[in-house]
């Protein structure tokens, strides 16, 4: 029979056996100081190993890209681009000046504009457009393609301002004076009375533009002024309750798309001598002039959205 060791109960084998059987637990050891010491030693060793190396200086990415462009030939391209752009502008200017030399003198009685065009507008304008106001008939039908382009210019101008000034959603909003309910009491009191009248007058100009001086551009300017006055009086938060960014996008893009469809129909039927399926109606009545009435309204909405967008973007960076 073997002899039992005196330190058997305190030996590692006995303690480990008790831990396996669940009779006792191994003491907890805090390894964090050891880890921190090891990390500090490794960091010090890395610093000693790299102390003789030269660290490259930090370079601005824009300056680095500019230097790369200059070294890779972009500098010569920019110079050539500037020269070609200057030559193109000079050529276009010379061509325009050359054409002006062949134009008739201003006010000459022999010009087609004095004899034929004006006579056609005055004598046939109401019959062909159904518009009592000759100016509206010229702008929205005889010169409808020009007005169509001007409306697209407004749309593109708004997009350009949005690209430059629109605030990202992750940026902090800028609080304006108009957001404060305790702002200018006189302005808010007058706005309660004036804003509904301004909106009503703007709509009146839109729907009455083919019967009297006015139309889409002037009516839209009045509506835009009403939106600006309301925002300046009660704040953008109050305005967003009935005219937020979603509604703005629907009105702005929807008006331009519908206007495009109507003017394309006008151009197609007029160029091919096809009778329009939309009747002109009785001259002098509100529901008359064919498609000029809805075009007036769509142009007015486009102008109003453009004016309000410029105001909102310059004030707070968003709609």
C-alpha positions in Angstrom: 0.0 0.0 0.0 1.4 3.3 -1.1 1.9 6.1 1.4 -0.3 9.1 1.2 1.5 12.4 0.8 1.1 15.0 3.6 0.3 17.8 1.1 -2.1 15.8 -0.9 -5.1 18.0 0.0 -3.4 21.1 -1.2 -1.8 19.7 -4.3 -2.8 21.0 -7.7 -4.3 17.6 -8.7 -6.6 17.5 -5.7 -7.7 21.1 -6.1 -8.4 20.6 -9.9 -10.3 17.3 -9.2 -12.5 19.2 -6.7 -13.1 21.9 -9.3 -14.2 19.3 -11.9 -16.5 17.6 -9.4 -18.0 21.0 -8.4 -16.9 20.8 -4.8 -15.0 24.1 -5.0 -14.3 27.0 -7.3 -11.0 28.2 -8.6 -10.1 31.7 -7.4 -10.9 34.5 -9.8 -8.0 36.3 -11.4 -8.1 39.9 -12.7 -6.3 39.8 -16.0 -6.9 43.4 -17.0 -3.7 44.8 -15.3 -1.7 42.2 -17.1 -3.3 43.0 -20.5 -2.8 46.8 -20.0 0.8 46.2 -19.1 1.3 44.0 -22.2 -0.4 46.6 -24.5 1.8 49.4 -23.0 4.9 47.4 -23.6 4.0 46.6 -27.2 3.2 50.2 -27.9 6.5 51.4 -26.4 8.3 48.8 -28.5 6.6 50.0 -31.7 7.5 53.6 -30.9 11.2 52.6 -30.4 11.1 50.7 -33.6 9.7 53.6 -35.7 11.4 56.5 -34.0 14.0 56.7 -36.8 11.4 56.7 -39.6 10.3 60.0 -41.2 6.4 60.4 -41.2 5.1 61.8 -44.4 3.3 65.2 -44.0 -0.4 65.3 -44.2 -1.6 66.5 -47.6 -5.0 68.1 -48.4 -6.8 65.8 -50.8 -8.0 68.7 -53.0 -4.4 70.1 -53.3 -3.1 66.6 -54.0 -5.8 66.1 -56.8 -5.0 69.6 -58.2 -1.3 68.8 -58.3 -1.9 65.5 -59.9 -4.1 67.1 -62.5 -1.5 69.7 -63.3 1.3 67.0 -63.7 -0.9 64.7 -65.8 -1.7 67.2 -68.5 -4.9 68.7 -67.2 -3.3 72.1 -67.0 -2.8 72.2 -70.8 -6.3 71.0 -71.3 -7.7 73.8 -69.2 -5.7 76.3 -71.1 -7.0 74.9 -74.4 -10.5 74.8 -73.0 -10.4 78.5 -72.1 -9.0 79.4 -75.6 -11.7 77.4 -77.4 -14.5 78.8 -75.2 -13.3 82.3 -76.0 -13.1 81.6 -79.7 -16.6 80.1 -79.7 -18.1 83.1 -77.9 -16.4 85.5 -80.3 -17.7 83.4 -83.3 -21.3 83.4 -82.0 -21.2 87.1 -81.2 -19.8 87.8 -84.7 -22.6 85.7 -86.3 -25.3 87.5 -84.3 -23.9 90.9 -85.2 -23.6 89.9 -88.9 -27.3 88.9 -88.9 -28.3 92.2 -87.2 -26.8 94.0 -90.2 -29.4 92.4 -92.5 -32.4 93.2 -90.3 -34.8 95.9 -91.3 -34.7 99.3 -89.6 -36.7 99.6 -86.4 -40.2 100.9 -87.1 -39.9 100.5 -90.9 -43.3 100.1 -92.6 -41.9 97.3 -94.8 -41.2 94.8 -92.1 -43.3 91.7 -91.8 -43.8 92.3 -88.1 -45.5 95.7 -88.8 -47.6 94.6 -91.8 -48.4 90.9 -91.5 -47.8 89.6 -88.0 -49.5 92.4 -86.0 -52.4 92.4 -88.4 -52.8 88.6 -88.0 -52.7 88.9 -84.2 -55.3 91.6 -84.1 -57.7 90.3 -86.8 -57.4 86.5 -86.3 -56.3 86.3 -82.6 -59.7 85.9 -81.0 -60.9 83.5 -83.8 -57.9 81.2 -83.6 -57.2 81.3 -79.8 -60.6 82.2 -78.3 -58.8 84.8 -76.1 -60.2 88.3 -75.7 -56.8 89.5 -74.4 -54.5 89.6 -77.4 -51.4 89.7 -75.4 -52.3 86.4 -73.6 -53.0 84.8 -77.0 -49.6 85.8 -78.3 -47.7 84.7 -75.2 -49.4 81.3 -74.7 -50.2 80.3 -78.2 -48.5 82.2 -81.0 -45.3 82.4 -78.9 -46.1 79.4 -76.8 -42.8 77.7 -77.5 -40.9 80.7 -76.1 -43.1 80.7 -72.9 -42.6 77.0 -72.6 -38.8 77.6 -72.6 -39.1 80.4 -70.0 -41.0 78.1 -67.7 -38.3 75.5 -68.0 -35.7 78.2 -67.2 -37.6 78.9 -63.9 -37.6 75.1 -63.1 -33.9 74.8 -63.8 -33.1 77.9 -61.8 -34.9 76.5 -58.8 -33.0 73.2 -59.1 -29.7 75.1 -59.3 -30.5 77.0 -56.1 -31.5 73.8 -54.3 -28.2 72.2 -55.3 -26.3 75.1 -53.9 -28.3 76.0 -50.8 -30.5 73.1 -49.8 -29.7 71.9 -46.3 -29.1 68.2 -45.7 -31.5 66.3 -43.5 -28.7 65.4 -41.0 -27.8 69.1 -40.5 -29.2 71.1 -37.6 -32.1 73.4 -38.8 -31.6 77.1 -38.6 -34.2 78.7 -36.3 -35.7 81.8 -37.9 -37.4 84.8 -36.2 -40.6 83.8 -37.9 -40.6 80.5 -36.0 -41.1 82.4 -32.7 -44.8 82.7 -31.8 -44.0 85.9 -30.0 -42.6 87.6 -33.1 -43.9 90.8 -34.7 -47.5 91.0 -33.6 -48.4 93.7 -36.1 -47.1 91.6 -39.0 -49.0 88.5 -37.9 -52.2 90.4 -37.3 -52.1 92.0 -40.8 -51.1 88.7 -42.4 -54.3 87.1 -41.0 -56.3 89.6 -43.0 -54.1 90.1 -46.1 -52.9 86.5 -46.9 -56.4 85.2 -47.8 -57.0 88.3 -50.0 -53.7 87.9 -51.7 -54.3 84.2 -52.5 -57.8 85.0 -53.8 -56.5 87.8 -56.0 -53.7 85.6 -57.3 -56.2 82.9 -58.3 -58.4 85.5 -59.9 -55.5 86.7 -62.1 -54.8 83.1 -63.1 -58.4 82.2 -64.2 -59.1 85.6 -65.7 -55.8 86.0 -67.6 -57.3 85.2 -71.0 -60.0 87.8 -70.6 -57.9 90.7 -69.2 -54.3 91.8 -68.7 -52.6 89.3 -66.4 -52.0 85.6 -66.6 -49.7 82.9 -65.4 -46.6 84.9 -64.6 -48.3 87.8 -62.8 -50.8 85.6 -61.0 -48.0 83.2 -59.9 -46.0 86.2 -58.6 -49.0 87.2 -56.4 -49.4 83.7 -55.1 -45.7 83.4 -54.4 -45.8 86.7 -52.5 -48.7 85.4 -50.4 -46.7 82.3 -49.4 -43.7 84.4 -48.6 -45.7 86.8 -46.4 -47.3 83.8 -44.6 -43.9 82.2 -43.9 -42.4 85.5 -42.7 -45.3 86.1 -40.4 -46.0 82.6 -38.9 -42.8 80.7 -39.7 -41.9 77.8 -41.9 -43.3 75.2 -39.5 -46.8 76.7 -39.8 -46.4 77.0 -43.6 -45.4 73.3 -43.8 -48.8 72.3 -42.5 -50.4 73.0 -45.8 -47.3 73.5 -48.1 -44.5 71.1 -47.2 -41.7 69.8 -49.4 -43.7 66.8 -50.6 -46.6 69.0 -51.8 -44.1 71.5 -53.3 -42.5 68.7 -55.4 -45.9 67.5 -56.5 -47.1 71.0 -57.6 -43.8 72.0 -59.1 -43.0 68.9 -61.1 -46.7 68.1 -61.8 -47.4 71.5 -63.2 -44.4 71.5 -65.5 -45.2 68.0 -66.8 -48.8 68.8 -67.5 -47.8 72.1 -69.2 -45.3 70.1 -71.3 -48.0 67.7 -72.5 -50.4 70.5 -73.3 -47.8 72.6 -75.3 -46.7 69.5 -77.2 -50.3 68.9 -78.2 -50.6 72.5 -79.2 -47.4 72.4 -81.3 -48.3 69.0 -82.9 -51.8 70.0 -84.0 -50.8 73.5 -85.1 -47.8 72.4 -87.1 -49.8 69.7 -88.9 -53.0 71.7 -89.5 -55.1 69.4 -87.3 -58.2 70.7 -85.6 -58.0 70.6 -81.8 -60.4 68.4 -80.0 -60.6 71.0 -77.2 -63.3 73.6 -78.2 -62.4 77.3 -77.8 -65.8 78.1 -76.2 -67.6 81.4 -76.2 -65.2 84.3 -76.3 -65.4 86.4 -73.1 -66.6 83.5 -70.9 -64.4 82.1 -68.1 -64.4 78.6 -69.6 -63.1 79.5 -73.0 -59.9 79.9 -75.0 -59.3 76.2 -75.2 -56.2 75.1 -73.4 -54.9 78.6 -72.6 -56.9 78.7 -69.3 -55.3 75.5 -67.8 -51.9 76.6 -69.2 -52.3 79.9 -67.4 -53.0 78.1 -64.1 -50.0 75.7 -64.5 -47.6 78.5 -65.3 -48.9 80.4 -62.3 -48.2 77.5 -60.0 -44.7 77.1 -61.5 -43.9 80.8 -60.9 -45.3 80.7 -57.3 -43.3 77.6 -56.4 -40.1 79.2 -57.8 -40.6 82.4 -55.8 -41.3 80.6 -52.6 -38.4 78.2 -53.1 -35.9 81.0 -53.5 -37.2 82.7 -50.3 -37.1 79.5 -48.3 -33.7 78.3 -49.5 -32.0 81.6 -48.9 -33.7 81.9 -45.4 -33.2 78.5 -43.9 -31.7 76.2 -46.6 -34.8 74.0 -47.1 -38.5 74.1 -48.1 
